[in-house]
Amino acid sequence: MEIHPVLDLIGGPLLGALFLLLLWRERKRPLRQRVQGWWDRLLINGGIAATAALTVRLTVIPVVVAVAHWAERADFGLVRWLPLSEPVQWGLAFLLLDYTVYIWHRLNHVVPFLWRFHHVHHTDLDLDVSTAFRFHFGELLLSVIWRSAQVALIGVPVLLALLFEVVLEGATEFHHSNWRLPVMWERRLAWVFVTPRMHGIHHSIVERETNSNWSVIFSAWDRLHRTLRLDIPQHQIVIGVPAYRDPQELGFLSLLRMPFRRQRPTWVLPSGAQPEREPAGETDRMAA
C-alpha cells in the first residue's frame, strides 16, 4: 500500500488525537442526554468505522490521488485555467471542494438510492464523535465517482486533495461531537464553521430539520441556499430516523445489510405517526 505522508504520517495521528480529545470533552460536558449504552454504541460504530476506513484507504484515496495526478499532468481543471496566483488557486479549490461536498451530502438525502446507504449514518440513536465514522462502505464506494469528478473538474493538486481529506475528517469529528460548548462561542463559530449544535439539528427525527444544515466545513453554503436552521434547542431534539427506533435492529451486521433490504417509509414511526414540530421562526439564531 502506497504511503501518503500527509494522510498517513501526519493526518492520521492528528485525527486520532482529535477523536480522543473530543471523546474526553463530550464525556465531561455533554450537549445531549444519551439514550443508549456508551460502550455498545462505540463497538458498533467502531465496526462500521473499520469497514469505512478500509474502503477509504483502499479505494477512495487511491482513485482521488490518481485523478489528481492526471489533472496535474494534463493541466486540467477550472482553477488551472483561471489567471490566478497559486495561493489563490489553492484557496478557491478548497472552497469549491467544500461546496461540492455540500451538494453531494444534499444528494444523499434527496436521491432515494443514495439515501439507502446514507441513512445508516442517521439511524444512530445518539450523536457523538463516534457517529462521525458511522458511514456504510457502500456510500463511500458510490462517492468515488463524485470525488473523482470534484478533483478533475476543479483541478485540485494532489497535496491539496490529501490536505482537504484531513480537514474534512477533522470537521466531521468536531460537528458530530456531543460537546457542549458555551452557546455564545457556538453562535460566533457558526457564522463560519459547522458546529455541534448546528449539526445536531440535522440528525433530528423531524424531516424538516434533517433536511437542513448540509454543510460540512463552512456554514456559508447553508446560508447561501437558505437551508440553515439554528433555532431548535438541543434538549428538544430526538436523534435518529423515525423508522428505526429499536436498538436491537441497529447492530453491526444489521447496519451492513440495511441498504440491501426492503426500505421502510423513513419518516414514519413504528406507531404510524410522523414526527413534526412547528417552525420556531428564527432559523438563523442558534438556540441554547
C-alpha positions in Angstrom: 0.0 0.0 0.0 1.4 3.4 -1.0 2.1 5.7 1.9 0.9 9.3 1.6 2.8 11.2 4.3 0.2 14.0 4.6 -2.5 11.4 5.2 -0.7 8.5 6.9 2.1 10.1 8.9 0.5 13.5 9.8 -3.2 13.4 9.2 -3.9 10.0 10.8 -2.3 10.8 14.2 -3.8 14.3 14.2 -7.3 12.9 13.6 -6.7 10.2 16.2 -5.7 12.8 18.8 -8.7 15.0 17.9 -11.0 12.0 18.3 -9.6 11.3 21.8 -9.9 15.0 22.8 -13.5 15.2 21.7 -14.3 11.9 23.3 -13.0 13.3 26.6 -14.7 16.7 26.3 -18.1 15.3 25.4 -17.9 12.9 28.4 -17.1 15.9 30.6 -19.6 18.4 29.1 -22.3 16.5 27.1 -24.6 18.5 24.9 -27.4 16.0 24.7 -28.5 13.2 27.1 -27.7 9.7 25.8 -30.4 7.1 25.2 -28.1 4.1 24.5 -25.2 2.4 26.4 -22.0 4.2 25.5 -19.8 1.0 25.1 -22.4 -0.8 23.0 -22.6 2.1 20.5 -18.8 2.6 20.5 -18.3 -1.1 19.5 -21.0 -0.9 16.7 -19.8 2.4 15.3 -16.2 1.2 15.6 -17.0 -1.9 13.5 -18.7 0.2 10.8 -15.8 2.7 11.0 -13.3 -0.2 10.3 -15.1 -1.1 7.1 -15.4 2.5 6.2 -11.7 3.2 6.8 -10.6 0.2 4.6 -12.9 1.4 1.8 -11.5 5.0 2.0 -7.8 3.8 2.2 -8.0 1.1 -0.5 -10.5 2.8 -2.9 -11.4 6.4 -2.3 -7.9 7.8 -1.7 -6.1 5.9 -4.4 -8.7 6.9 -7.0 -8.7 10.5 -5.9 -4.9 10.7 -6.0 -4.7 9.1 -9.4 -7.3 11.6 -10.8 -5.4 14.5 -9.2 -2.1 13.3 -10.8 -3.8 13.1 -14.2 -5.3 16.6 -13.8 -1.8 18.0 -12.9 -0.2 16.3 -15.9 -2.9 17.4 -18.3 -3.1 20.9 -16.8 -6.9 20.2 -16.5 -9.4 21.9 -14.2 -11.2 25.2 -13.5 -8.6 26.8 -11.2 -5.7 25.9 -13.6 -7.5 27.8 -16.4 -8.0 31.0 -14.4 -5.3 33.7 -14.4 -4.7 33.4 -10.6 -1.6 33.0 -8.4 -1.0 29.6 -6.9 -2.1 30.5 -3.3 -5.4 31.9 -4.7 -5.9 28.8 -6.9 -5.5 26.6 -3.8 -7.9 28.7 -1.7 -10.5 28.7 -4.4 -10.1 25.0 -5.0 -10.5 24.3 -1.3 -13.8 26.3 -1.2 -15.1 24.6 -4.3 -14.3 21.2 -2.8 -16.2 22.0 0.3 -19.1 23.4 -1.7 -19.4 20.3 -3.9 -19.3 18.1 -0.7 -22.4 20.1 0.4 -24.1 19.2 -2.9 -23.1 15.6 -2.5 -24.4 15.5 1.1 -27.7 17.0 -0.1 -28.0 14.5 -2.9 -27.5 11.7 -0.4 -30.7 12.9 1.3 -32.9 13.5 -1.8 -31.9 10.7 -4.1 -33.6 7.5 -2.8 -30.9 5.1 -4.0 -28.2 7.2 -2.2 -30.4 7.6 0.9 -30.5 3.8 1.2 -26.8 3.9 2.2 -26.6 7.3 3.9 -29.4 6.6 6.3 -27.2 4.0 8.0 -25.3 7.0 9.3 -28.6 8.7 10.5 -30.0 5.6 12.3 -27.7 6.2 15.2 -29.9 6.9 18.2 -27.3 9.1 19.8 -25.0 11.6 18.2 -21.4 11.9 19.3 -17.8 11.8 17.8 -18.1 8.1 17.1 -21.0 8.8 14.7 -18.5 10.7 12.5 -17.2 7.4 11.4 -20.5 5.5 11.0 -20.7 5.5 7.2 -21.7 2.5 5.2 -18.9 1.2 2.9 -21.4 1.3 0.0 -21.9 5.1 0.4 -18.2 5.6 0.3 -17.8 3.4 -2.8 -20.6 5.4 -4.5 -18.8 8.7 -3.5 -15.7 7.7 -5.6 -17.4 8.9 -8.8 -18.3 12.2 -7.2 -15.0 12.7 -5.5 -13.1 12.0 -8.8 -15.3 14.5 -10.7 -14.6 17.1 -8.0 -10.9 16.8 -8.2 -10.8 16.6 -12.0 -13.2 19.5 -12.8 -11.9 21.8 -10.1 -8.2 20.9 -10.9 -7.2 20.0 -7.4 -3.4 19.4 -6.8 -2.6 16.0 -5.2 -1.3 17.6 -2.0 -4.4 19.8 -1.6 -6.7 16.8 -2.2 -5.0 15.0 0.7 -5.0 18.1 3.0 -8.7 18.6 2.3 -9.4 15.0 3.3 -7.7 15.5 6.6 -9.6 18.8 7.3 -12.9 17.3 6.1 -12.5 14.4 8.6 -11.5 16.7 11.4 -14.5 19.0 10.8 -16.8 15.9 10.7 -15.4 14.7 14.0 -16.0 18.2 15.6 -19.5 18.8 14.4 -20.7 15.3 15.3 -19.3 15.5 18.8 -21.6 15.8 21.8 -19.5 18.5 23.3 -21.4 21.4 25.0 -19.6 24.5 24.0 -20.7 27.8 25.5 -23.6 28.9 23.4 -22.1 32.3 22.7 -18.9 30.6 21.3 -21.0 28.5 19.0 -23.1 31.4 17.8 -19.9 33.1 16.7 -18.3 29.9 15.3 -21.4 29.1 13.3 -21.0 32.2 11.2 -18.0 30.4 9.6 -18.0 26.7 10.6 -20.4 23.9 11.2 -20.8 23.3 14.9 -22.2 20.5 17.1 -25.5 22.3 17.8 -25.9 23.1 14.1 -25.3 19.5 13.1 -27.4 18.1 15.9 -30.5 19.6 14.2 -29.5 17.8 11.0 -29.8 14.5 12.9 -33.3 15.2 14.2 -36.1 12.7 13.5 -38.2 15.6 12.2 -37.9 15.5 8.4 -37.9 19.3 8.0 -35.0 19.6 10.4 -32.9 16.8 8.9 -33.3 18.4 5.5 -31.3 21.4 6.7 -27.7 22.1 7.7 -26.0 20.0 5.0 -22.7 21.9 5.1 -19.6 20.1 6.3 -16.8 22.6 6.9 -18.1 26.1 6.2 -21.6 27.0 7.1 -21.8 29.5 4.3 -23.3 27.0 1.8 -26.4 26.6 4.0 -26.8 30.3 4.3 -26.3 30.7 0.5 -29.0 28.0 -0.2 -31.3 29.1 2.7 -31.1 25.6 4.3 -29.7 26.9 7.6 -31.5 26.1 10.9 -30.2 27.1 14.3 -33.4 27.6 16.2 -34.0 24.2 17.8 -32.8 23.7 21.4 -30.7 20.5 21.7 -32.8 19.2 24.6 -35.8 19.1 22.3 -34.1 17.1 19.6 -34.7 13.3 19.2 -31.7 11.9 17.3 -32.2 9.2 14.6 -34.5 8.0 11.9 -38.2 7.5 12.8 -38.5 4.1 11.0 -35.6 2.6 13.1 -36.1 3.2 16.8 -35.3 -0.3 18.1 -31.6 -0.7 19.2 -31.9 -4.5 18.5 -32.2 -3.7 14.8 -29.2 -1.5 14.7 -26.4 -4.0 15.4 -23.2 -4.2 13.2 -24.4 -6.8 10.8 -27.9 -5.3 10.5 -26.4 -2.0 9.6 -24.3 -3.6 6.9 -27.3 -5.3 5.4 -29.7 -2.4 5.8 -29.2 -0.8 2.3 -29.9 -4.1 0.6 -33.2 -4.8 2.3 -36.6 -3.6 1.6 -36.8 0.0 2.7 -39.4 1.3 5.2 -41.1 4.7 5.0 -38.2 6.7 6.5 -40.2 9.5 8.3 -42.9 7.3 9.9 -42.5 6.0 13.4 -43.4 2.3 14.2 -46.7 3.7 15.7 -47.6 5.1 12.3 -47.2 8.8 13.4 -44.8 11.2 11.7 -42.7 13.3 14.0 -43.3 17.1 13.5 -42.6 20.4 15.2 -43.8 23.8 14.4 -41.0 26.1 13.0 -39.7 28.5 15.6 -39.4 31.3 13.1 -35.8 32.4 13.9 -33.9 29.9 11.8 -30.7 31.9 11.8 -30.3 32.3 15.5 -28.7 29.5 17.5 -30.9 28.2 20.3 -29.2 27.1 23.6 
